[in-house]
């Protein structure tokens, strides 16, 4: 997101301007980091994922499994 300069606000307070931007954004679902990574894996078409038990990717794989079955 580009930096917001005060001169670009054109008479609106920064809070009003930010709220107008937020209202224009459609939030479908808030994801955890692991859910977002898993969603990216599914959307990119990856069919095989491997990992080693206890490593951080384990959480991604556990998040990925139920989504892949759908």
CHARMM internal coordinates of N, CA and C (Angstrom, degrees):
IC EDIT
DIST 1 N 1 CA 1.4441
DIST 1 CA 1 C 1.5242
ANGL 1 N 1 CA 1 C 108.29
DIST 1 C 2 N 1.3286
ANGL 1 CA 1 C 2 N 118.26
DIHE 1 N 1 CA 1 C 2 N 131.94
DIST 2 N 2 CA 1.4581
ANGL 1 C 2 N 2 CA 120.45
DIHE 1 CA 1 C 2 N 2 CA -178.31
DIST 2 CA 2 C 1.5244
ANGL 2 N 2 CA 2 C 111.67
DIHE 1 C 2 N 2 CA 2 C -67.73
DIST 2 C 3 N 1.3182
ANGL 2 CA 2 C 3 N 114.60
DIHE 2 N 2 CA 2 C 3 N 155.78
DIST 3 N 3 CA 1.4600
ANGL 2 C 3 N 3 CA 119.30
DIHE 2 CA 2 C 3 N 3 CA 177.25
DIST 3 CA 3 C 1.5231
ANGL 3 N 3 CA 3 C 109.64
DIHE 2 C 3 N 3 CA 3 C -66.68
DIST 3 C 4 N 1.3174
ANGL 3 CA 3 C 4 N 116.36
DIHE 3 N 3 CA 3 C 4 N 142.60
DIST 4 N 4 CA 1.4618
ANGL 3 C 4 N 4 CA 121.70
DIHE 3 CA 3 C 4 N 4 CA 179.89
DIST 4 CA 4 C 1.5218
ANGL 4 N 4 CA 4 C 107.98
DIHE 3 C 4 N 4 CA 4 C -96.99
DIST 4 C 5 N 1.3232
ANGL 4 CA 4 C 5 N 116.72
DIHE 4 N 4 CA 4 C 5 N 120.66
DIST 5 N 5 CA 1.4560
ANGL 4 C 5 N 5 CA 121.23
DIHE 4 CA 4 C 5 N 5 CA 177.61
DIST 5 CA 5 C 1.5215
ANGL 5 N 5 CA 5 C 108.35
DIHE 4 C 5 N 5 CA 5 C -94.55
DIST 5 C 6 N 1.3231
ANGL 5 CA 5 C 6 N 115.85
DIHE 5 N 5 CA 5 C 6 N 144.59
DIST 6 N 6 CA 1.4621
ANGL 5 C 6 N 6 CA 120.55
DIHE 5 CA 5 C 6 N 6 CA -178.07
DIST 6 CA 6 C 1.5248
ANGL 6 N 6 CA 6 C 111.44
DIHE 5 C 6 N 6 CA 6 C -56.72
DIST 6 C 7 N 1.3301
ANGL 6 CA 6 C 7 N 117.98
DIHE 6 N 6 CA 6 C 7 N -38.37
DIST 7 N 7 CA 1.4665
ANGL 6 C 7 N 7 CA 120.41
DIHE 6 CA 6 C 7 N 7 CA -178.45
DIST 7 CA 7 C 1.5302
ANGL 7 N 7 CA 7 C 112.30
DIHE 6 C 7 N 7 CA 7 C -66.18
DIST 7 C 8 N 1.3514
ANGL 7 CA 7 C 8 N 118.04
DIHE 7 N 7 CA 7 C 8 N -19.28
DIST 8 N 8 CA 1.4624
ANGL 7 C 8 N 8 CA 122.00
DIHE 7 CA 7 C 8 N 8 CA 179.92
DIST 8 CA 8 C 1.5275
ANGL 8 N 8 CA 8 C 112.76
DIHE 7 C 8 N 8 CA 8 C -82.29
DIST 8 C 9 N 1.3223
ANGL 8 CA 8 C 9 N 118.38
DIHE 8 N 8 CA 8 C 9 N -7.22
DIST 9 N 9 CA 1.4596
ANGL 8 C 9 N 9 CA 121.02
DIHE 8 CA 8 C 9 N 9 CA -175.98
DIST 9 CA 9 C 1.5276
ANGL 9 N 9 CA 9 C 112.62
DIHE 8 C 9 N 9 CA 9 C -79.65
DIST 9 C 10 N 1.3328
ANGL 9 CA 9 C 10 N 117.72
DIHE 9 N 9 CA 9 C 10 N -17.27
DIST 10 N 10 CA 1.4651
ANGL 9 C 10 N 10 CA 123.13
DIHE 9 CA 9 C 10 N 10 CA 174.46
DIST 10 CA 10 C 1.5254
ANGL 10 N 10 CA 10 C 114.29
DIHE 9 C 10 N 10 CA 10 C 48.02
DIST 10 C 11 N 1.3121
ANGL 10 CA 10 C 11 N 116.84
DIHE 10 N 10 CA 10 C 11 N 53.16
DIST 11 N 11 CA 1.4507
ANGL 10 C 11 N 11 CA 120.21
DIHE 10 CA 10 C 11 N 11 CA 174.43
DIST 11 CA 11 C 1.5169
ANGL 11 N 11 CA 11 C 115.37
DIHE 10 C 11 N 11 CA 11 C 88.29
DIST 11 C 12 N 1.3108
ANGL 11 CA 11 C 12 N 118.80
DIHE 11 N 11 CA 11 C 12 N -10.50
DIST 12 N 12 CA 1.4573
ANGL 11 C 12 N 12 CA 121.06
DIHE 11 CA 11 C 12 N 12 CA 177.43
DIST 12 CA 12 C 1.5185
ANGL 12 N 12 CA 12 C 108.73
DIHE 11 C 12 N 12 CA 12 C -90.05
DIST 12 C 13 N 1.3144
ANGL 12 CA 12 C 13 N 115.75
DIHE 12 N 12 CA 12 C 13 N 148.27
DIST 13 N 13 CA 1.4578
ANGL 12 C 13 N 13 CA 117.79
DIHE 12 CA 12 C 13 N 13 CA 173.13
DIST 13 CA 13 C 1.5236
ANGL 13 N 13 CA 13 C 107.85
DIHE 12 C 13 N 13 CA 13 C -71.77
DIST 13 C 14 N 1.3062
ANGL 13 CA 13 C 14 N 115.92
DIHE 13 N 13 CA 13 C 14 N 156.79
DIST 14 N 14 CA 1.4645
ANGL 13 C 14 N 14 CA 119.94
DIHE 13 CA 13 C 14 N 14 CA -179.43
DIST 14 CA 14 C 1.5291
ANGL 14 N 14 CA 14 C 110.24
DIHE 13 C 14 N 14 CA 14 C -58.37
DIST 14 C 15 N 1.3369
ANGL 14 CA 14 C 15 N 117.43
DIHE 14 N 14 CA 14 C 15 N -38.95
DIST 15 N 15 CA 1.4630
ANGL 14 C 15 N 15 CA 121.16
DIHE 14 CA 14 C 15 N 15 CA -179.61
DIST 15 CA 15 C 1.5303
ANGL 15 N 15 CA 15 C 110.38
DIHE 14 C 15 N 15 CA 15 C -62.61
DIST 15 C 16 N 1.3238
ANGL 15 CA 15 C 16 N 118.53
DIHE 15 N 15 CA 15 C 16 N -45.32
DIST 16 N 16 CA 1.4669
ANGL 15 C 16 N 16 CA 121.43
DIHE 15 CA 15 C 16 N 16 CA 179.15
DIST 16 CA 16 C 1.5227
ANGL 16 N 16 CA 16 C 110.77
DIHE 15 C 16 N 16 CA 16 C -62.15
DIST 16 C 17 N 1.3262
ANGL 16 CA 16 C 17 N 116.48
DIHE 16 N 16 CA 16 C 17 N -42.33
DIST 17 N 17 CA 1.4597
ANGL 16 C 17 N 17 CA 121.48
DIHE 16 CA 16 C 17 N 17 CA -177.57
DIST 17 CA 17 C 1.5205
ANGL 17 N 17 CA 17 C 110.67
DIHE 16 C 17 N 17 CA 17 C -63.77
DIST 17 C 18 N 1.3362
ANGL 17 CA 17 C 18 N 116.52
DIHE 17 N 17 CA 17 C 18 N -45.50
DIST 18 N 18 CA 1.4639
ANGL 17 C 18 N 18 CA 120.98
DIHE 17 CA 17 C 18 N 18 CA 179.55
DIST 18 CA 18 C 1.5228
ANGL 18 N 18 CA 18 C 110.37
DIHE 17 C 18 N 18 CA 18 C -64.33
DIST 18 C 19 N 1.3356
ANGL 18 CA 18 C 19 N 118.00
DIHE 18 N 18 CA 18 C 19 N -40.89
DIST 19 N 19 CA 1.4635
ANGL 18 C 19 N 19 CA 120.63
DIHE 18 CA 18 C 19 N 19 CA 178.33
DIST 19 CA 19 C 1.5222
ANGL 19 N 19 CA 19 C 111.33
DIHE 18 C 19 N 19 CA 19 C -62.34
DIST 19 C 20 N 1.3320
ANGL 19 CA 19 C 20 N 117.80
DIHE 19 N 19 CA 19 C 20 N -38.33
DIST 20 N 20 CA 1.4622
ANGL 19 C 20 N 20 CA 120.54
DIHE 19 CA 19 C 20 N 20 CA 177.18
DIST 20 CA 20 C 1.5229
ANGL 20 N 20 CA 20 C 111.12
DIHE 19 C 20 N 20 CA 20 C -62.95
DIST 20 C 21 N 1.3142
ANGL 20 CA 20 C 21 N 117.24
DIHE 20 N 20 CA 20 C 21 N -38.80
DIST 21 N 21 CA 1.4667
ANGL 20 C 21 N 21 CA 120.56
DIHE 20 CA 20 C 21 N 21 CA 177.83
DIST 21 CA 21 C 1.5222
ANGL 21 N 21 CA 21 C 109.77
DIHE 20 C 21 N 21 CA 21 C -66.55
DIST 21 C 22 N 1.3394
ANGL 21 CA 21 C 22 N 116.85
DIHE 21 N 21 CA 21 C 22 N -45.35
DIST 22 N 22 CA 1.4647
ANGL 21 C 22 N 22 CA 120.90
DIHE 21 CA 21 C 22 N 22 CA -177.72
DIST 22 CA 22 C 1.5222
ANGL 22 N 22 CA 22 C 110.88
DIHE 21 C 22 N 22 CA 22 C -63.33
DIST 22 C 23 N 1.3261
ANGL 22 CA 22 C 23 N 118.11
DIHE 22 N 22 CA 22 C 23 N -39.11
DIST 23 N 23 CA 1.4617
ANGL 22 C 23 N 23 CA 120.81
DIHE 22 CA 22 C 23 N 23 CA 179.80
DIST 23 CA 23 C 1.5232
ANGL 23 N 23 CA 23 C 111.51
DIHE 22 C 23 N 23 CA 23 C -63.88
DIST 23 C 24 N 1.3249
ANGL 23 CA 23 C 24 N 117.56
DIHE 23 N 23 CA 23 C 24 N -27.07
DIST 24 N 24 CA 1.4566
ANGL 23 C 24 N 24 CA 121.14
DIHE 23 CA 23 C 24 N 24 CA -179.82
DIST 24 CA 24 C 1.5193
ANGL 24 N 24 CA 24 C 113.58
DIHE 23 C 24 N 24 CA 24 C -82.26
DIST 24 C 25 N 1.3201
ANGL 24 CA 24 C 25 N 117.26
DIHE 24 N 24 CA 24 C 25 N -7.47
DIST 25 N 25 CA 1.4635
ANGL 24 C 25 N 25 CA 121.43
DIHE 24 CA 24 C 25 N 25 CA -178.51
DIST 25 CA 25 C 1.5166
ANGL 25 N 25 CA 25 C 109.38
DIHE 24 C 25 N 25 CA 25 C -97.23
DIST 25 C 26 N 1.3052
ANGL 25 CA 25 C 26 N 116.32
DIHE 25 N 25 CA 25 C 26 N 133.24
DIST 26 N 26 CA 1.4595
ANGL 25 C 26 N 26 CA 121.18
DIHE 25 CA 25 C 26 N 26 CA 178.39
DIST 26 CA 26 C 1.5260
ANGL 26 N 26 CA 26 C 108.96
DIHE 25 C 26 N 26 CA 26 C -95.02
DIST 26 C 27 N 1.3155
ANGL 26 CA 26 C 27 N 116.52
DIHE 26 N 26 CA 26 C 27 N 111.48
DIST 27 N 27 CA 1.4586
ANGL 26 C 27 N 27 CA 120.45
DIHE 26 CA 26 C 27 N 27 CA 177.16
DIST 27 CA 27 C 1.5167
ANGL 27 N 27 CA 27 C 108.00
DIHE 26 C 27 N 27 CA 27 C -94.80
DIST 27 C 28 N 1.3098
ANGL 27 CA 27 C 28 N 116.66
DIHE 27 N 27 CA 27 C 28 N 112.36
DIST 28 N 28 CA 1.4523
ANGL 27 C 28 N 28 CA 119.85
DIHE 27 CA 27 C 28 N 28 CA -178.63
DIST 28 CA 28 C 1.5213
ANGL 28 N 28 CA 28 C 111.18
DIHE 27 C 28 N 28 CA 28 C -86.49
DIST 28 C 29 N 1.3361
ANGL 28 CA 28 C 29 N 116.90
DIHE 28 N 28 CA 28 C 29 N -38.98
DIST 29 N 29 CA 1.4518
ANGL 28 C 29 N 29 CA 120.08
DIHE 28 CA 28 C 29 N 29 CA -176.59
DIST 29 CA 29 C 1.5206
ANGL 29 N 29 CA 29 C 109.01
DIHE 28 C 29 N 29 CA 29 C -162.72
DIST 29 C 30 N 1.3088
ANGL 29 CA 29 C 30 N 116.34
DIHE 29 N 29 CA 29 C 30 N 136.34
DIST 30 N 30 CA 1.4512
ANGL 29 C 30 N 30 CA 120.25
DIHE 29 CA 29 C 30 N 30 CA 172.59
DIST 30 CA 30 C 1.5155
ANGL 30 N 30 CA 30 C 108.07
DIHE 29 C 30 N 30 CA 30 C -88.86
DIST 30 C 31 N 1.3220
ANGL 30 CA 30 C 31 N 116.78
DIHE 30 N 30 CA 30 C 31 N 133.07
DIST 31 N 31 CA 1.4594
ANGL 30 C 31 N 31 CA 121.70
DIHE 30 CA 30 C 31 N 31 CA -177.07
DIST 31 CA 31 C 1.5188
ANGL 31 N 31 CA 31 C 110.75
DIHE 30 C 31 N 31 CA 31 C -116.74
DIST 31 C 32 N 1.3205
ANGL 31 CA 31 C 32 N 115.42
DIHE 31 N 31 CA 31 C 32 N 149.69
DIST 32 N 32 CA 1.4564
ANGL 31 C 32 N 32 CA 119.53
DIHE 31 CA 31 C 32 N 32 CA 168.51
DIST 32 CA 32 C 1.5192
ANGL 32 N 32 CA 32 C 107.11
DIHE 31 C 32 N 32 CA 32 C -75.88
DIST 32 C 33 N 1.3170
ANGL 32 CA 32 C 33 N 116.47
DIHE 32 N 32 CA 32 C 33 N 168.84
DIST 33 N 33 CA 1.4669
ANGL 32 C 33 N 33 CA 120.11
DIHE 32 CA 32 C 33 N 33 CA 178.64
DIST 33 CA 33 C 1.5182
ANGL 33 N 33 CA 33 C 110.68
DIHE 32 C 33 N 33 CA 33 C -58.18
DIST 33 C 34 N 1.3340
ANGL 33 CA 33 C 34 N 117.35
DIHE 33 N 33 CA 33 C 34 N -45.57
DIST 34 N 34 CA 1.4624
ANGL 33 C 34 N 34 CA 120.74
DIHE 33 CA 33 C 34 N 34 CA -178.73
DIST 34 CA 34 C 1.5231
ANGL 34 N 34 CA 34 C 111.89
DIHE 33 C 34 N 34 CA 34 C -64.97
DIST 34 C 35 N 1.3330
ANGL 34 CA 34 C 35 N 117.02
DIHE 34 N 34 CA 34 C 35 N -38.56
DIST 35 N 35 CA 1.4644
ANGL 34 C 35 N 35 CA 120.30
DIHE 34 CA 34 C 35 N 35 CA 177.67
DIST 35 CA 35 C 1.5270
ANGL 35 N 35 CA 35 C 110.58
DIHE 34 C 35 N 35 CA 35 C -65.22
DIST 35 C 36 N 1.3273
ANGL 35 CA 35 C 36 N 116.86
DIHE 35 N 35 CA 35 C 36 N -39.26
DIST 36 N 36 CA 1.4623
ANGL 35 C 36 N 36 CA 120.55
DIHE 35 CA 35 C 36 N 36 CA 179.57
DIST 36 CA 36 C 1.5239
ANGL 36 N 36 CA 36 C 110.87
DIHE 35 C 36 N 36 CA 36 C -65.71
DIST 36 C 37 N 1.3240
ANGL 36 CA 36 C 37 N 116.96
DIHE 36 N 36 CA 36 C 37 N -42.13
DIST 37 N 37 CA 1.4652
ANGL 36 C 37 N 37 CA 120.50
DIHE 36 CA 36 C 37 N 37 CA 177.75
DIST 37 CA 37 C 1.5180
ANGL 37 N 37 CA 37 C 109.79
DIHE 36 C 37 N 37 CA 37 C -63.89
DIST 37 C 38 N 1.3373
ANGL 37 CA 37 C 38 N 117.18
DIHE 37 N 37 CA 37 C 38 N -44.88
DIST 38 N 38 CA 1.4651
ANGL 37 C 38 N 38 CA 121.21
DIHE 37 CA 37 C 38 N 38 CA 179.25
DIST 38 CA 38 C 1.5254
ANGL 38 N 38 CA 38 C 110.71
DIHE 37 C 38 N 38 CA 38 C -61.39
DIST 38 C 39 N 1.3202
ANGL 38 CA 38 C 39 N 117.31
DIHE 38 N 38 CA 38 C 39 N -42.11
DIST 39 N 39 CA 1.4692
ANGL 38 C 39 N 39 CA 121.35
DIHE 38 CA 38 C 39 N 39 CA 178.48
DIST 39 CA 39 C 1.5255
ANGL 39 N 39 CA 39 C 110.71
DIHE 38 C 39 N 39 CA 39 C -62.74
DIST 39 C 40 N 1.3232
ANGL 39 CA 39 C 40 N 116.60
DIHE 39 N 39 CA 39 C 40 N -40.80
DIST 40 N 40 CA 1.4646
ANGL 39 C 40 N 40 CA 120.78
DIHE 39 CA 39 C 40 N 40 CA 177.08
DIST 40 CA 40 C 1.5128
ANGL 40 N 40 CA 40 C 112.03
DIHE 39 C 40 N 40 CA 40 C -63.06
DIST 40 C 41 N 1.3344
ANGL 40 CA 40 C 41 N 116.25
DIHE 40 N 40 CA 40 C 41 N -38.82
DIST 41 N 41 CA 1.4673
ANGL 40 C 41 N 41 CA 120.82
DIHE 40 CA 40 C 41 N 41 CA 177.96
DIST 41 CA 41 C 1.5204
ANGL 41 N 41 CA 41 C 110.06
DIHE 40 C 41 N 41 CA 41 C -63.14
DIST 41 C 42 N 1.3230
ANGL 41 CA 41 C 42 N 117.09
DIHE 41 N 41 CA 41 C 42 N -46.11
DIST 42 N 42 CA 1.4680
ANGL 41 C 42 N 42 CA 121.22
DIHE 41 CA 41 C 42 N 42 CA -179.65
DIST 42 CA 42 C 1.5247
ANGL 42 N 42 CA 42 C 110.39
DIHE 41 C 42 N 42 CA 42 C -63.86
DIST 42 C 43 N 1.3260
ANGL 42 CA 42 C 43 N 117.24
DIHE 42 N 42 CA 42 C 43 N -47.71
DIST 43 N 43 CA 1.4684
ANGL 42 C 43 N 43 CA 121.54
DIHE 42 CA 42 C 43 N 43 CA -177.15
DIST 43 CA 43 C 1.5230
ANGL 43 N 43 CA 43 C 112.17
DIHE 42 C 43 N 43 CA 43 C -64.32
DIST 43 C 44 N 1.3308
ANGL 43 CA 43 C 44 N 117.37
DIHE 43 N 43 CA 43 C 44 N -28.98
DIST 44 N 44 CA 1.4643
ANGL 43 C 44 N 44 CA 119.54
DIHE 43 CA 43 C 44 N 44 CA -179.20
DIST 44 CA 44 C 1.5220
ANGL 44 N 44 CA 44 C 112.64
DIHE 43 C 44 N 44 CA 44 C -81.41
DIST 44 C 45 N 1.3325
ANGL 44 CA 44 C 45 N 116.90
DIHE 44 N 44 CA 44 C 45 N -6.86
DIST 45 N 45 CA 1.4610
ANGL 44 C 45 N 45 CA 120.21
DIHE 44 CA 44 C 45 N 45 CA 175.31
DIST 45 CA 45 C 1.5203
ANGL 45 N 45 CA 45 C 115.04
DIHE 44 C 45 N 45 CA 45 C 89.25
DIST 45 C 46 N 1.3201
ANGL 45 CA 45 C 46 N 117.47
DIHE 45 N 45 CA 45 C 46 N 11.06
DIST 46 N 46 CA 1.4648
ANGL 45 C 46 N 46 CA 120.18
DIHE 45 CA 45 C 46 N 46 CA 178.24
DIST 46 CA 46 C 1.5195
ANGL 46 N 46 CA 46 C 108.79
DIHE 45 C 46 N 46 CA 46 C -64.77
DIST 46 C 47 N 1.3305
ANGL 46 CA 46 C 47 N 116.48
DIHE 46 N 46 CA 46 C 47 N 133.31
DIST 47 N 47 CA 1.4625
ANGL 46 C 47 N 47 CA 120.59
DIHE 46 CA 46 C 47 N 47 CA -178.32
DIST 47 CA 47 C 1.5201
ANGL 47 N 47 CA 47 C 113.40
DIHE 46 C 47 N 47 CA 47 C -109.19
DIST 47 C 48 N 1.3331
ANGL 47 CA 47 C 48 N 117.83
DIHE 47 N 47 CA 47 C 48 N -19.48
DIST 48 N 48 CA 1.4656
ANGL 47 C 48 N 48 CA 121.19
DIHE 47 CA 47 C 48 N 48 CA -179.05
DIST 48 CA 48 C 1.5258
ANGL 48 N 48 CA 48 C 108.58
DIHE 47 C 48 N 48 CA 48 C -129.36
DIST 48 C 49 N 1.3309
ANGL 48 CA 48 C 49 N 115.28
DIHE 48 N 48 CA 48 C 49 N 129.73
DIST 49 N 49 CA 1.4590
ANGL 48 C 49 N 49 CA 121.39
DIHE 48 CA 48 C 49 N 49 CA 177.57
DIST 49 CA 49 C 1.5178
ANGL 49 N 49 CA 49 C 107.34
DIHE 48 C 49 N 49 CA 49 C -132.09
DIST 49 C 50 N 1.3319
ANGL 49 CA 49 C 50 N 117.11
DIHE 49 N 49 CA 49 C 50 N 137.38
DIST 50 N 50 CA 1.4624
ANGL 49 C 50 N 50 CA 119.53
DIHE 49 CA 49 C 50 N 50 CA 177.82
DIST 50 CA 50 C 1.5195
ANGL 50 N 50 CA 50 C 108.99
DIHE 49 C 50 N 50 CA 50 C -131.18
DIST 50 C 51 N 1.3048
ANGL 50 CA 50 C 51 N 115.80
DIHE 50 N 50 CA 50 C 51 N 161.91
DIST 51 N 51 CA 1.4516
ANGL 50 C 51 N 51 CA 121.02
DIHE 50 CA 50 C 51 N 51 CA 179.58
DIST 51 CA 51 C 1.5147
ANGL 51 N 51 CA 51 C 110.03
DIHE 50 C 51 N 51 CA 51 C -165.35
DIST 51 C 52 N 1.3159
ANGL 51 CA 51 C 52 N 115.93
DIHE 51 N 51 CA 51 C 52 N 175.03
DIST 52 N 52 CA 1.4489
ANGL 51 C 52 N 52 CA 121.81
DIHE 51 CA 51 C 52 N 52 CA 178.92
DIST 52 CA 52 C 1.5169
ANGL 52 N 52 CA 52 C 107.84
DIHE 51 C 52 N 52 CA 52 C -115.54
DIST 52 C 53 N 1.3076
ANGL 52 CA 52 C 53 N 117.12
DIHE 52 N 52 CA 52 C 53 N 133.84
DIST 53 N 53 CA 1.4600
ANGL 52 C 53 N 53 CA 122.63
DIHE 52 CA 52 C 53 N 53 CA -176.37
DIST 53 CA 53 C 1.5237
ANGL 53 N 53 CA 53 C 111.61
DIHE 52 C 53 N 53 CA 53 C -53.01
DIST 53 C 54 N 1.3188
ANGL 53 CA 53 C 54 N 114.99
DIHE 53 N 53 CA 53 C 54 N 132.48
DIST 54 N 54 CA 1.4557
ANGL 53 C 54 N 54 CA 120.41
DIHE 53 CA 53 C 54 N 54 CA 175.40
DIST 54 CA 54 C 1.5133
ANGL 54 N 54 CA 54 C 114.87
DIHE 53 C 54 N 54 CA 54 C 92.11
DIST 54 C 55 N 1.3056
ANGL 54 CA 54 C 55 N 118.10
DIHE 54 N 54 CA 54 C 55 N -7.41
DIST 55 N 55 CA 1.4577
ANGL 54 C 55 N 55 CA 119.79
DIHE 54 CA 54 C 55 N 55 CA 178.40
DIST 55 CA 55 C 1.5277
ANGL 55 N 55 CA 55 C 109.14
DIHE 54 C 55 N 55 CA 55 C -88.44
DIST 55 C 56 N 1.3202
ANGL 55 CA 55 C 56 N 118.34
DIHE 55 N 55 CA 55 C 56 N 159.85
DIST 56 N 56 CA 1.4677
ANGL 55 C 56 N 56 CA 119.24
DIHE 55 CA 55 C 56 N 56 CA 179.52
DIST 56 CA 56 C 1.5312
ANGL 56 N 56 CA 56 C 114.29
DIHE 55 C 56 N 56 CA 56 C -52.48
DIST 56 C 57 N 1.3421
ANGL 56 CA 56 C 57 N 120.21
DIHE 56 N 56 CA 56 C 57 N -36.94
DIST 57 N 57 CA 1.4663
ANGL 56 C 57 N 57 CA 118.35
DIHE 56 CA 56 C 57 N 57 CA 178.24
DIST 57 CA 57 C 1.5252
ANGL 57 N 57 CA 57 C 113.71
DIHE 56 C 57 N 57 CA 57 C -61.68
DIST 57 C 58 N 1.3367
ANGL 57 CA 57 C 58 N 118.21
DIHE 57 N 57 CA 57 C 58 N -18.19
DIST 58 N 58 CA 1.4625
ANGL 57 C 58 N 58 CA 120.39
DIHE 57 CA 57 C 58 N 58 CA 177.83
DIST 58 CA 58 C 1.5209
ANGL 58 N 58 CA 58 C 110.06
DIHE 57 C 58 N 58 CA 58 C -57.26
DIST 58 C 59 N 1.3164
ANGL 58 CA 58 C 59 N 117.77
DIHE 58 N 58 CA 58 C 59 N -42.12
DIST 59 N 59 CA 1.4616
ANGL 58 C 59 N 59 CA 121.73
DIHE 58 CA 58 C 59 N 59 CA 178.81
DIST 59 CA 59 C 1.5261
ANGL 59 N 59 CA 59 C 111.05
DIHE 58 C 59 N 59 CA 59 C -63.19
DIST 59 C 60 N 1.3159
ANGL 59 CA 59 C 60 N 116.88
DIHE 59 N 59 CA 59 C 60 N -37.61
DIST 60 N 60 CA 1.4655
ANGL 59 C 60 N 60 CA 120.29
DIHE 59 CA 59 C 60 N 60 CA 178.10
DIST 60 CA 60 C 1.5223
ANGL 60 N 60 CA 60 C 109.44
DIHE 59 C 60 N 60 CA 60 C -65.41
DIST 60 C 61 N 1.3185
ANGL 60 CA 60 C 61 N 116.78
DIHE 60 N 60 CA 60 C 61 N -44.13
DIST 61 N 61 CA 1.4656
ANGL 60 C 61 N 61 CA 120.79
DIHE 60 CA 60 C 61 N 61 CA -179.30
DIST 61 CA 61 C 1.5273
ANGL 61 N 61 CA 61 C 110.29
DIHE 60 C 61 N 61 CA 61 C -64.08
DIST 61 C 62 N 1.3252
ANGL 61 CA 61 C 62 N 117.40
DIHE 61 N 61 CA 61 C 62 N -42.23
DIST 62 N 62 CA 1.4638
ANGL 61 C 62 N 62 CA 120.14
DIHE 61 CA 61 C 62 N 62 CA 178.54
DIST 62 CA 62 C 1.5280
ANGL 62 N 62 CA 62 C 111.26
DIHE 61 C 62 N 62 CA 62 C -63.93
DIST 62 C 63 N 1.3050
ANGL 62 CA 62 C 63 N 116.94
DIHE 62 N 62 CA 62 C 63 N -33.67
DIST 63 N 63 CA 1.4572
ANGL 62 C 63 N 63 CA 121.09
DIHE 62 CA 62 C 63 N 63 CA 176.14
DIST 63 CA 63 C 1.5220
ANGL 63 N 63 CA 63 C 110.41
DIHE 62 C 63 N 63 CA 63 C -73.55
DIST 63 C 64 N 1.3183
ANGL 63 CA 63 C 64 N 116.52
DIHE 63 N 63 CA 63 C 64 N -34.15
DIST 64 N 64 CA 1.4620
ANGL 63 C 64 N 64 CA 122.51
DIHE 63 CA 63 C 64 N 64 CA -177.17
DIST 64 CA 64 C 1.5227
ANGL 64 N 64 CA 64 C 112.63
DIHE 63 C 64 N 64 CA 64 C -71.42
DIST 64 C 65 N 1.3079
ANGL 64 CA 64 C 65 N 117.96
DIHE 64 N 64 CA 64 C 65 N -37.47
DIST 65 N 65 CA 1.4698
ANGL 64 C 65 N 65 CA 121.36
DIHE 64 CA 64 C 65 N 65 CA -173.50
DIST 65 CA 65 C 1.5296
ANGL 65 N 65 CA 65 C 114.37
DIHE 64 C 65 N 65 CA 65 C -55.41
DIST 65 C 66 N 1.3275
ANGL 65 CA 65 C 66 N 120.05
DIHE 65 N 65 CA 65 C 66 N -53.46
DIST 66 N 66 CA 1.4716
ANGL 65 C 66 N 66 CA 118.54
DIHE 65 CA 65 C 66 N 66 CA -179.37
DIST 66 CA 66 C 1.5281
ANGL 66 N 66 CA 66 C 112.80
DIHE 65 C 66 N 66 CA 66 C -63.64
DIST 66 C 67 N 1.3265
ANGL 66 CA 66 C 67 N 117.80
DIHE 66 N 66 CA 66 C 67 N -33.32
DIST 67 N 67 CA 1.4622
ANGL 66 C 67 N 67 CA 120.95
DIHE 66 CA 66 C 67 N 67 CA 179.87
DIST 67 CA 67 C 1.5189
ANGL 67 N 67 CA 67 C 111.26
DIHE 66 C 67 N 67 CA 67 C -69.80
DIST 67 C 68 N 1.3200
ANGL 67 CA 67 C 68 N 117.14
DIHE 67 N 67 CA 67 C 68 N -37.93
DIST 68 N 68 CA 1.4627
ANGL 67 C 68 N 68 CA 120.86
DIHE 67 CA 67 C 68 N 68 CA -178.10
DIST 68 CA 68 C 1.5251
ANGL 68 N 68 CA 68 C 111.07
DIHE 67 C 68 N 68 CA 68 C -69.01
DIST 68 C 69 N 1.3090
ANGL 68 CA 68 C 69 N 116.95
DIHE 68 N 68 CA 68 C 69 N -30.78
DIST 69 N 69 CA 1.4683
ANGL 68 C 69 N 69 CA 120.30
DIHE 68 CA 68 C 69 N 69 CA -179.04
DIST 69 CA 69 C 1.5231
ANGL 69 N 69 CA 69 C 111.97
DIHE 68 C 69 N 69 CA 69 C -69.70
DIST 69 C 70 N 1.3226
ANGL 69 CA 69 C 70 N 117.35
DIHE 69 N 69 CA 69 C 70 N -23.25
DIST 70 N 70 CA 1.4742
ANGL 69 C 70 N 70 CA 121.02
DIHE 69 CA 69 C 70 N 70 CA -178.62
DIST 70 CA 70 C 1.4817
ANGL 70 N 70 CA 70 C 112.11
DIHE 69 C 70 N 70 CA 70 C -72.56
END
COOR INIT
IC SEED 1 N 1 CA 1 C
IC BUILD
